[in-house]
């Protein structure tokens, strides 16, 4: 029987044995993370258990931003061990004070982890888990999508300087899921040697398999919504809320139509902005933009397959997982400069698989669309890059990144001094 190494024991290269016990503490089952956990648990060197604070997302729930009831239609618990933590009262919304599971330390203790990974710092249970790790000298690592390029209001910057820096003093390491995320960790005091390369991954194989024949799916979706086969389609997939600025895309697509270009918009999602968007389309008699409503995980790949480019217009976006998702189908990205995944080694690489414009500059957004529409050589180059970069963001690679980070942190151990 293979033995499990202690937190400070050096790694022995070349051995294939369960070498690290990883516990993950996360607020609730998240559709993007479930395949990642399954891939991590499948690595022979890893013993994994995921601890959920509440059942939000596991069953049908009302999403206030979508404005509808949502139930994810992909497996959320397959392939890995998990446990729902006890809570003092039913957790009906995910915020700091509501998400409180006093027994998290007891649950972790029964699993005997050698490394604990916490998702973010916005829930009281995470702080409890970090405190338990500190008391028991268990290395704890942060995984988050926080964006270090965001310009904060002075009051928020001052508050974070106190609260977030205090939290970071109790960490032993962090997973860097992109260029701006790495900057964030550095800004709050983690040393470079304790920031580990990683990614916030997507399930490329599931997306591609859900579509089957991509060309047939492209034709089917376009026929369903009356989109011409030869139109250039820009997709947005996400919540229709003010922060995401979906109206910006409508304005840009309408500009393209006014210039006589065969460009269409495909907005996949639901939310509070829908009435405003519908009014824009009705007032201008716009015919080249489709609002599909909510599309679940098992079908979203077909909509990417029907598209030629993906756009994110957000005023603020920590990451932007739709970029590599659409990239699986060869869609280059058009992004505002407020999107967290923009960076030279991230999932949206300027002038490689992505064009970046200044947020809220509708003319610049329009020009990006026109550039990809008119310049076929640039489009082919960026489309091929989109596929290549999306593959580098797959769950198998993301799982190996996290396993390597945990083993490295296991070797480094806890920080010597805590302030």
HELIX and SHEET records of a PDB file:
HELIX    1   1 UNK A   31  UNK A   41  1                                  11    
HELIX    2   2 UNK A  104  UNK A  111  1                                   8    
HELIX    3   3 UNK A  124  UNK A  135  1                                  12    
HELIX    4   4 UNK A  154  UNK A  168  1                                  15    
HELIX    5   5 UNK A  179  UNK A  187  1                                   9    
HELIX    6   6 UNK A  192  UNK A  194  5                                   3    
HELIX    7   7 UNK A  204  UNK A  211  1                                   8    
HELIX    8   8 UNK A  214  UNK A  225  1                                  12    
HELIX    9   9 UNK A  242  UNK A  244  5                                   3    
HELIX   10  10 UNK A  246  UNK A  258  1                                  13    
HELIX   11  11 UNK A  274  UNK A  283  1                                  10    
HELIX   12  12 UNK A  300  UNK A  305  1                                   6    
HELIX   13  13 UNK A  322  UNK A  327  1                                   6    
HELIX   14  14 UNK A  362  UNK A  374  1                                  13    
HELIX   15  15 UNK A  376  UNK A  391  1                                  16    
HELIX   16  16 UNK A  395  UNK A  412  1                                  18    
SHEET    1   A 7 UNK A  81  UNK A  84  0                                        
SHEET    2   A 7 UNK A  46  UNK A  52  1                                        
SHEET    3   A 7 UNK A  20  UNK A  26  1                                        
SHEET    4   A 7 UNK A 115  UNK A 119  1                                        
SHEET    5   A 7 UNK A 139  UNK A 143  1                                        
SHEET    6   A 7 UNK A 173  UNK A 176  1                                        
SHEET    7   A 7 UNK A 195  UNK A 197  1                                        
SHEET    1   B 2 UNK A  61  UNK A  63  0                                        
SHEET    2   B 2 UNK A  68  UNK A  70 -1                                        
SHEET    1   C 6 UNK A 289  UNK A 293  0                                        
SHEET    2   C 6 UNK A 263  UNK A 268  1                                        
SHEET    3   C 6 UNK A 232  UNK A 237  1                                        
SHEET    4   C 6 UNK A 309  UNK A 312  1                                        
SHEET    5   C 6 UNK A 332  UNK A 336  1                                        
SHEET    6   C 6 UNK A 354  UNK A 357  1                                        
END                                                                             
